[in-house]
Structure formats: structure tokens, C-alpha cells
Amino acid sequence: MSLVILEYAIATKTYEITRLLAACNQNVTKNSYKKAIILLIIFKTDLTKSLK
């Protein structure tokens, strides 16, 4: 799971997600991963809107 977030961050060169990954690694719980996925979905939709 964390590798996917890291790869996405590298691909988009967005370091907010790497910060998010670091936060998840410090507190590895199911909730933190759920939050990370939700934030990724929100970020991805914001990114696609800004590209249009």
C-alpha cells in the first residue's frame, strides 16, 4: 500500500503525498491508511480538474 502512494508521489512529483506517506509510516494503523487513500482520491480528483 505505502509503495503505491510513494510511486504515485514520484510519478506526479508531488511531495505532499510523500509527507503523507511518512505520517502513515510513523503511525501504521488501518485508519491512517484509510485517511491516506481518501486524501489520495481527493488529490487525484483535484489534479484531474486542474489539468482540464
N, CA, C and O atoms as a Tripos MOL2 file, in Angstrom:
@<TRIPOS>MOLECULE
protein
  208   207    52     0     0
PROTEIN
NO_CHARGES

@<TRIPOS>ATOM
      1 N           0.8270   -1.1980    0.0000 N.3       1 MET1
      2 CA          0.0000    0.0000    0.0000 C.3       1 MET1
      3 C           0.8680    1.2560    0.0000 C.2       1 MET1
      4 O           0.6600    2.1600   -0.8100 O.2       1 MET1
      5 N           1.8370    1.3100    0.9070 N.am      2 SER2
      6 CA          2.6840    2.5050    1.0030 C.3       2 SER2
      7 C           3.5300    2.6980   -0.2550 C.2       2 SER2
      8 O           3.8320    3.8290   -0.6350 O.2       2 SER2
      9 N           3.9090    1.5980   -0.8980 N.am      3 LEU3
     10 CA          4.6810    1.7070   -2.1390 C.3       3 LEU3
     11 C           3.8740    2.3660   -3.2430 C.2       3 LEU3
     12 O           4.4100    3.1380   -4.0380 O.2       3 LEU3
     13 N           2.5870    2.0610   -3.2910 N.am      4 VAL4
     14 CA          1.7050    2.6730   -4.2900 C.3       4 VAL4
     15 C           1.6660    4.1820   -4.1010 C.2       4 VAL4
     16 O           1.7530    4.9390   -5.0680 O.2       4 VAL4
     17 N           1.5350    4.6150   -2.8460 N.am      5 ILE5
     18 CA          1.5000    6.0470   -2.5380 C.3       5 ILE5
     19 C           2.8190    6.6960   -2.9440 C.2       5 ILE5
     20 O           2.8330    7.7810   -3.5260 O.2       5 ILE5
     21 N           3.9280    6.0250   -2.6330 N.am      6 LEU6
     22 CA          5.2490    6.5610   -2.9570 C.3       6 LEU6
     23 C           5.4490    6.6580   -4.4650 C.2       6 LEU6
     24 O           5.9480    7.6670   -4.9630 O.2       6 LEU6
     25 N           5.0610    5.6150   -5.1910 N.am      7 GLU7
     26 CA          5.1810    5.6210   -6.6540 C.3       7 GLU7
     27 C           4.3300    6.7250   -7.2650 C.2       7 GLU7
     28 O           4.7530    7.3820   -8.2170 O.2       7 GLU7
     29 N           3.1350    6.9310   -6.7240 N.am      8 TYR8
     30 CA          2.2480    7.9910   -7.2090 C.3       8 TYR8
     31 C           2.8920    9.3570   -6.9740 C.2       8 TYR8
     32 O           2.8180   10.2450   -7.8230 O.2       8 TYR8
     33 N           3.5240    9.5090   -5.8100 N.am      9 ALA9
     34 CA          4.1890   10.7680   -5.4780 C.3       9 ALA9
     35 C           5.3420   11.0430   -6.4370 C.2       9 ALA9
     36 O           5.5330   12.1740   -6.8840 O.2       9 ALA9
     37 N           6.1060   10.0050   -6.7480 N.am     10 ILE10
     38 CA          7.2320   10.1600   -7.6680 C.3      10 ILE10
     39 C           6.7200   10.4910   -9.0710 C.2      10 ILE10
     40 O           7.2590   11.3620   -9.7540 O.2      10 ILE10
     41 N           5.6840    9.7880   -9.4800 N.am     11 ALA11
     42 CA          5.1190    9.9890  -10.8150 C.3      11 ALA11
     43 C           4.5740   11.3960  -10.9970 C.2      11 ALA11
     44 O           4.7260   11.9910  -12.0640 O.2      11 ALA11
     45 N           3.9470   11.9240   -9.9680 N.am     12 THR12
     46 CA          3.3420   13.2600  -10.0680 C.3      12 THR12
     47 C           4.2650   14.3450   -9.5350 C.2      12 THR12
     48 O           3.9590   15.5350   -9.6190 O.2      12 THR12
     49 N           5.4100   13.9160   -8.9780 N.am     13 LYS13
     50 CA          6.3650   14.8400   -8.3510 C.3      13 LYS13
     51 C           5.6840   15.7080   -7.2930 C.2      13 LYS13
     52 O           5.9770   16.8950   -7.1550 O.2      13 LYS13
     53 N           4.7790   15.0910   -6.5600 N.am     14 THR14
     54 CA          4.0420   15.7950   -5.5190 C.3      14 THR14
     55 C           4.5120   15.3120   -4.1700 C.2      14 THR14
     56 O           4.2970   14.1600   -3.7930 O.2      14 THR14
     57 N           5.1520   16.1990   -3.4550 N.am     15 TYR15
     58 CA          5.8060   15.7960   -2.2220 C.3      15 TYR15
     59 C           4.8710   15.8470   -1.0240 C.2      15 TYR15
     60 O           5.2250   15.3830    0.0590 O.2      15 TYR15
     61 N           3.6600   16.4140   -1.2120 N.am     16 GLU16
     62 CA          2.6490   16.3560   -0.1540 C.3      16 GLU16
     63 C           2.3240   14.8950    0.1450 C.2      16 GLU16
     64 O           2.1180   14.5190    1.2990 O.2      16 GLU16
     65 N           2.2820   14.0870   -0.8940 N.am     17 ILE17
     66 CA          1.9420   12.6740   -0.7080 C.3      17 ILE17
     67 C           3.0840   11.9300   -0.0050 C.2      17 ILE17
     68 O           2.8380   11.0030    0.7660 O.2      17 ILE17
     69 N           4.3280   12.3340   -0.2720 N.am     18 THR18
     70 CA          5.4370   11.6960    0.4430 C.3      18 THR18
     71 C           5.4000   12.0640    1.9310 C.2      18 THR18
     72 O           5.7720   11.2610    2.7870 O.2      18 THR18
     73 N           4.9490   13.2810    2.2240 N.am     19 ARG19
     74 CA          4.7490   13.6770    3.6270 C.3      19 ARG19
     75 C           3.6680   12.8240    4.2690 C.2      19 ARG19
     76 O           3.7940   12.3830    5.4110 O.2      19 ARG19
     77 N           2.6030   12.6010    3.5070 N.am     20 LEU20
     78 CA          1.5000   11.7720    3.9600 C.3      20 LEU20
     79 C           1.9880   10.3470    4.2240 C.2      20 LEU20
     80 O           1.6090    9.7240    5.2160 O.2      20 LEU20
     81 N           2.8230    9.8470    3.3330 N.am     21 LEU21
     82 CA          3.3980    8.5080    3.4780 C.3      21 LEU21
     83 C           4.2330    8.4250    4.7550 C.2      21 LEU21
     84 O           4.1460    7.4520    5.5040 O.2      21 LEU21
     85 N           5.0370    9.4490    4.9900 N.am     22 ALA22
     86 CA          5.8640    9.4810    6.2060 C.3      22 ALA22
     87 C           4.9880    9.4650    7.4570 C.2      22 ALA22
     88 O           5.3010    8.7870    8.4350 O.2      22 ALA22
     89 N           3.8980   10.2110    7.4140 N.am     23 ALA23
     90 CA          2.9650   10.2380    8.5360 C.3      23 ALA23
     91 C           2.3380    8.8600    8.7510 C.2      23 ALA23
     92 O           2.1410    8.4310    9.8880 O.2      23 ALA23
     93 N           2.0300    8.1770    7.6610 N.am     24 CYS24
     94 CA          1.4500    6.8370    7.7540 C.3      24 CYS24
     95 C           2.4640    5.8410    8.3080 C.2      24 CYS24
     96 O           2.1060    4.9590    9.0880 O.2      24 CYS24
     97 N           3.7200    5.9760    7.9110 N.am     25 ASN25
     98 CA          4.7520    5.0660    8.3980 C.3      25 ASN25
     99 C           5.0050    5.2330    9.8950 C.2      25 ASN25
    100 O           5.3420    4.2690   10.5820 O.2      25 ASN25
    101 N           4.8430    6.4520   10.3960 N.am     26 GLN26
    102 CA          5.0290    6.7030   11.8250 C.3      26 GLN26
    103 C           3.8960    6.0770   12.6320 C.2      26 GLN26
    104 O           4.1140    5.5750   13.7350 O.2      26 GLN26
    105 N           2.7070    6.1090   12.0860 N.am     27 ASN27
    106 CA          1.5400    5.6070   12.8070 C.3      27 ASN27
    107 C           0.7920    4.6430   11.8910 C.2      27 ASN27
    108 O          -0.2310    4.9940   11.3030 O.2      27 ASN27
    109 N           1.3190    3.4210   11.7780 N.am     28 VAL28
    110 CA          0.7380    2.4650   10.8330 C.3      28 VAL28
    111 C          -0.4770    1.7940   11.4720 C.2      28 VAL28
    112 O          -0.3650    0.8290   12.2280 O.2      28 VAL28
    113 N          -1.6230    2.3400   11.1380 N.am     29 THR29
    114 CA         -2.8840    1.7530   11.5700 C.3      29 THR29
    115 C          -3.7880    1.6960   10.3540 C.2      29 THR29
    116 O          -3.5310    2.3460    9.3410 O.2      29 THR29
    117 N          -4.8380    0.9190   10.4640 N.am     30 LYS30
    118 CA         -5.7960    0.8470    9.3550 C.3      30 LYS30
    119 C          -6.4030    2.2190    9.0820 C.2      30 LYS30
    120 O          -6.6440    2.5750    7.9290 O.2      30 LYS30
    121 N          -6.6520    2.9880   10.1400 N.am     31 ASN31
    122 CA         -7.2480    4.3150    9.9830 C.3      31 ASN31
    123 C          -6.3550    5.2630    9.2030 C.2      31 ASN31
    124 O          -6.8360    6.0220    8.3620 O.2      31 ASN31
    125 N          -5.0420    5.2250    9.4810 N.am     32 SER32
    126 CA         -4.1390    6.1420    8.7740 C.3      32 SER32
    127 C          -4.0750    5.7910    7.2870 C.2      32 SER32
    128 O          -3.9760    6.6800    6.4420 O.2      32 SER32
    129 N          -4.1310    4.4920    6.9690 N.am     33 TYR33
    130 CA         -4.1420    4.1010    5.5640 C.3      33 TYR33
    131 C          -5.4510    4.4990    4.8910 C.2      33 TYR33
    132 O          -5.4570    4.9170    3.7330 O.2      33 TYR33
    133 N          -6.5540    4.3680    5.6150 N.am     34 LYS34
    134 CA         -7.8450    4.8140    5.0710 C.3      34 LYS34
    135 C          -7.8100    6.3070    4.7800 C.2      34 LYS34
    136 O          -8.2700    6.7510    3.7280 O.2      34 LYS34
    137 N          -7.2610    7.0840    5.7150 N.am     35 LYS35
    138 CA         -7.1370    8.5320    5.5210 C.3      35 LYS35
    139 C          -6.2520    8.8340    4.3220 C.2      35 LYS35
    140 O          -6.5530    9.7250    3.5270 O.2      35 LYS35
    141 N          -5.1620    8.0910    4.1960 N.am     36 ALA36
    142 CA         -4.2320    8.2920    3.0800 C.3      36 ALA36
    143 C          -4.9300    8.0300    1.7520 C.2      36 ALA36
    144 O          -4.7660    8.7900    0.7980 O.2      36 ALA36
    145 N          -5.7130    6.9500    1.6940 N.am     37 ILE37
    146 CA         -6.4280    6.6070    0.4590 C.3      37 ILE37
    147 C          -7.4660    7.6790    0.1310 C.2      37 ILE37
    148 O          -7.5930    8.0950   -1.0200 O.2      37 ILE37
    149 N          -8.2040    8.1220    1.1470 N.am     38 ILE38
    150 CA         -9.2080    9.1780    0.9430 C.3      38 ILE38
    151 C          -8.5430   10.4540    0.4330 C.2      38 ILE38
    152 O          -9.0270   11.0770   -0.5120 O.2      38 ILE38
    153 N          -7.4250   10.8440    1.0650 N.am     39 LEU39
    154 CA         -6.7060   12.0460    0.6340 C.3      39 LEU39
    155 C          -6.1530   11.8910   -0.7740 C.2      39 LEU39
    156 O          -6.1340   12.8490   -1.5460 O.2      39 LEU39
    157 N          -5.6980   10.6750   -1.1130 N.am     40 LEU40
    158 CA         -5.2070   10.4220   -2.4640 C.3      40 LEU40
    159 C          -6.3240   10.5720   -3.4890 C.2      40 LEU40
    160 O          -6.1230   11.1540   -4.5550 O.2      40 LEU40
    161 N          -7.4990   10.0440   -3.1620 N.am     41 ILE41
    162 CA         -8.6450   10.1600   -4.0710 C.3      41 ILE41
    163 C          -9.0210   11.6330   -4.2640 C.2      41 ILE41
    164 O          -9.2660   12.0800   -5.3850 O.2      41 ILE41
    165 N          -9.0620   12.3780   -3.1540 N.am     42 ILE42
    166 CA         -9.3810   13.8090   -3.2230 C.3      42 ILE42
    167 C          -8.3290   14.5380   -4.0490 C.2      42 ILE42
    168 O          -8.6590   15.3550   -4.9100 O.2      42 ILE42
    169 N          -7.0590   14.2370   -3.7820 N.am     43 PHE43
    170 CA         -5.9700   14.8850   -4.5020 C.3      43 PHE43
    171 C          -6.0290   14.5650   -5.9910 C.2      43 PHE43
    172 O          -5.8440   15.4420   -6.8340 O.2      43 PHE43
    173 N          -6.2890   13.2990   -6.3010 N.am     44 LYS44
    174 CA         -6.3220   12.8600   -7.7030 C.3      44 LYS44
    175 C          -7.4440   13.5680   -8.4570 C.2      44 LYS44
    176 O          -7.2590   13.9830   -9.6010 O.2      44 LYS44
    177 N          -8.6080   13.7070   -7.8170 N.am     45 THR45
    178 CA         -9.7220   14.3930   -8.4860 C.3      45 THR45
    179 C          -9.4110   15.8810   -8.6560 C.2      45 THR45
    180 O          -9.7530   16.4720   -9.6800 O.2      45 THR45
    181 N          -8.7650   16.4870   -7.6580 N.am     46 ASP46
    182 CA         -8.3610   17.8920   -7.7690 C.3      46 ASP46
    183 C          -7.3500   18.0750   -8.8990 C.2      46 ASP46
    184 O          -7.4040   19.0520   -9.6450 O.2      46 ASP46
    185 N          -6.4290   17.1200   -9.0130 N.am     47 LEU47
    186 CA         -5.3930   17.1870  -10.0370 C.3      47 LEU47
    187 C          -6.0190   17.0860  -11.4310 C.2      47 LEU47
    188 O          -5.6640   17.8500  -12.3290 O.2      47 LEU47
    189 N          -6.9450   16.1470  -11.6100 N.am     48 THR48
    190 CA         -7.5810   15.9830  -12.9220 C.3      48 THR48
    191 C          -8.4260   17.2020  -13.2840 C.2      48 THR48
    192 O          -8.5090   17.5690  -14.4560 O.2      48 THR48
    193 N          -9.0530   17.8320  -12.2920 N.am     49 LYS49
    194 CA         -9.8300   19.0580  -12.5430 C.3      49 LYS49
    195 C          -8.9140   20.1980  -12.9960 C.2      49 LYS49
    196 O          -9.2450   20.9520  -13.9100 O.2      49 LYS49
    197 N          -7.7560   20.3060  -12.3380 N.am     50 SER50
    198 CA         -6.8380   21.3940  -12.6760 C.3      50 SER50
    199 C          -6.1740   21.1900  -14.0380 C.2      50 SER50
    200 O          -5.7600   22.1570  -14.6770 O.2      50 SER50
    201 N          -6.0710   19.9450  -14.4800 N.am     51 LEU51
    202 CA         -5.4620   19.6660  -15.7830 C.3      51 LEU51
    203 C          -6.4040   19.9510  -16.9470 C.2      51 LEU51
    204 O          -5.9550   20.2000  -18.0660 O.2      51 LEU51
    205 N          -7.7270   19.9140  -16.6820 N.am     52 LYS52
    206 CA         -8.7040   20.1360  -17.7510 C.3      52 LYS52
    207 C          -8.7440   21.5800  -18.1970 C.2      52 LYS52
    208 O          -9.5170   21.9280  -19.0900 O.2      52 LYS52
@<TRIPOS>BOND
     1     1     2 1
     2     2     3 1
     3     3     4 2
     4     3     5 am
     5     5     6 1
     6     6     7 1
     7     7     8 2
     8     7     9 am
     9     9    10 1
    10    10    11 1
    11    11    12 2
    12    11    13 am
    13    13    14 1
    14    14    15 1
    15    15    16 2
    16    15    17 am
    17    17    18 1
    18    18    19 1
    19    19    20 2
    20    19    21 am
    21    21    22 1
    22    22    23 1
    23    23    24 2
    24    23    25 am
    25    25    26 1
    26    26    27 1
    27    27    28 2
    28    27    29 am
    29    29    30 1
    30    30    31 1
    31    31    32 2
    32    31    33 am
    33    33    34 1
    34    34    35 1
    35    35    36 2
    36    35    37 am
    37    37    38 1
    38    38    39 1
    39    39    40 2
    40    39    41 am
    41    41    42 1
    42    42    43 1
    43    43    44 2
    44    43    45 am
    45    45    46 1
    46    46    47 1
    47    47    48 2
    48    47    49 am
    49    49    50 1
    50    50    51 1
    51    51    52 2
    52    51    53 am
    53    53    54 1
    54    54    55 1
    55    55    56 2
    56    55    57 am
    57    57    58 1
    58    58    59 1
    59    59    60 2
    60    59    61 am
    61    61    62 1
    62    62    63 1
    63    63    64 2
    64    63    65 am
    65    65    66 1
    66    66    67 1
    67    67    68 2
    68    67    69 am
    69    69    70 1
    70    70    71 1
    71    71    72 2
    72    71    73 am
    73    73    74 1
    74    74    75 1
    75    75    76 2
    76    75    77 am
    77    77    78 1
    78    78    79 1
    79    79    80 2
    80    79    81 am
    81    81    82 1
    82    82    83 1
    83    83    84 2
    84    83    85 am
    85    85    86 1
    86    86    87 1
    87    87    88 2
    88    87    89 am
    89    89    90 1
    90    90    91 1
    91    91    92 2
    92    91    93 am
    93    93    94 1
    94    94    95 1
    95    95    96 2
    96    95    97 am
    97    97    98 1
    98    98    99 1
    99    99   100 2
   100    99   101 am
   101   101   102 1
   102   102   103 1
   103   103   104 2
   104   103   105 am
   105   105   106 1
   106   106   107 1
   107   107   108 2
   108   107   109 am
   109   109   110 1
   110   110   111 1
   111   111   112 2
   112   111   113 am
   113   113   114 1
   114   114   115 1
   115   115   116 2
   116   115   117 am
   117   117   118 1
   118   118   119 1
   119   119   120 2
   120   119   121 am
   121   121   122 1
   122   122   123 1
   123   123   124 2
   124   123   125 am
   125   125   126 1
   126   126   127 1
   127   127   128 2
   128   127   129 am
   129   129   130 1
   130   130   131 1
   131   131   132 2
   132   131   133 am
   133   133   134 1
   134   134   135 1
   135   135   136 2
   136   135   137 am
   137   137   138 1
   138   138   139 1
   139   139   140 2
   140   139   141 am
   141   141   142 1
   142   142   143 1
   143   143   144 2
   144   143   145 am
   145   145   146 1
   146   146   147 1
   147   147   148 2
   148   147   149 am
   149   149   150 1
   150   150   151 1
   151   151   152 2
   152   151   153 am
   153   153   154 1
   154   154   155 1
   155   155   156 2
   156   155   157 am
   157   157   158 1
   158   158   159 1
   159   159   160 2
   160   159   161 am
   161   161   162 1
   162   162   163 1
   163   163   164 2
   164   163   165 am
   165   165   166 1
   166   166   167 1
   167   167   168 2
   168   167   169 am
   169   169   170 1
   170   170   171 1
   171   171   172 2
   172   171   173 am
   173   173   174 1
   174   174   175 1
   175   175   176 2
   176   175   177 am
   177   177   178 1
   178   178   179 1
   179   179   180 2
   180   179   181 am
   181   181   182 1
   182   182   183 1
   183   183   184 2
   184   183   185 am
   185   185   186 1
   186   186   187 1
   187   187   188 2
   188   187   189 am
   189   189   190 1
   190   190   191 1
   191   191   192 2
   192   191   193 am
   193   193   194 1
   194   194   195 1
   195   195   196 2
   196   195   197 am
   197   197   198 1
   198   198   199 1
   199   199   200 2
   200   199   201 am
   201   201   202 1
   202   202   203 1
   203   203   204 2
   204   203   205 am
   205   205   206 1
   206   206   207 1
   207   207   208 2
@<TRIPOS>SUBSTRUCTURE
     1 MET1         2 RESIDUE 1 A MET
     2 SER2         6 RESIDUE 1 A SER
     3 LEU3        10 RESIDUE 1 A LEU
     4 VAL4        14 RESIDUE 1 A VAL
     5 ILE5        18 RESIDUE 1 A ILE
     6 LEU6        22 RESIDUE 1 A LEU
     7 GLU7        26 RESIDUE 1 A GLU
     8 TYR8        30 RESIDUE 1 A TYR
     9 ALA9        34 RESIDUE 1 A ALA
    10 ILE10       38 RESIDUE 1 A ILE
    11 ALA11       42 RESIDUE 1 A ALA
    12 THR12       46 RESIDUE 1 A THR
    13 LYS13       50 RESIDUE 1 A LYS
    14 THR14       54 RESIDUE 1 A THR
    15 TYR15       58 RESIDUE 1 A TYR
    16 GLU16       62 RESIDUE 1 A GLU
    17 ILE17       66 RESIDUE 1 A ILE
    18 THR18       70 RESIDUE 1 A THR
    19 ARG19       74 RESIDUE 1 A ARG
    20 LEU20       78 RESIDUE 1 A LEU
    21 LEU21       82 RESIDUE 1 A LEU
    22 ALA22       86 RESIDUE 1 A ALA
    23 ALA23       90 RESIDUE 1 A ALA
    24 CYS24       94 RESIDUE 1 A CYS
    25 ASN25       98 RESIDUE 1 A ASN
    26 GLN26      102 RESIDUE 1 A GLN
    27 ASN27      106 RESIDUE 1 A ASN
    28 VAL28      110 RESIDUE 1 A VAL
    29 THR29      114 RESIDUE 1 A THR
    30 LYS30      118 RESIDUE 1 A LYS
    31 ASN31      122 RESIDUE 1 A ASN
    32 SER32      126 RESIDUE 1 A SER
    33 TYR33      130 RESIDUE 1 A TYR
    34 LYS34      134 RESIDUE 1 A LYS
    35 LYS35      138 RESIDUE 1 A LYS
    36 ALA36      142 RESIDUE 1 A ALA
    37 ILE37      146 RESIDUE 1 A ILE
    38 ILE38      150 RESIDUE 1 A ILE
    39 LEU39      154 RESIDUE 1 A LEU
    40 LEU40      158 RESIDUE 1 A LEU
    41 ILE41      162 RESIDUE 1 A ILE
    42 ILE42      166 RESIDUE 1 A ILE
    43 PHE43      170 RESIDUE 1 A PHE
    44 LYS44      174 RESIDUE 1 A LYS
    45 THR45      178 RESIDUE 1 A THR
    46 ASP46      182 RESIDUE 1 A ASP
    47 LEU47      186 RESIDUE 1 A LEU
    48 THR48      190 RESIDUE 1 A THR
    49 LYS49      194 RESIDUE 1 A LYS
    50 SER50      198 RESIDUE 1 A SER
    51 LEU51      202 RESIDUE 1 A LEU
    52 LYS52      206 RESIDUE 1 A LYS
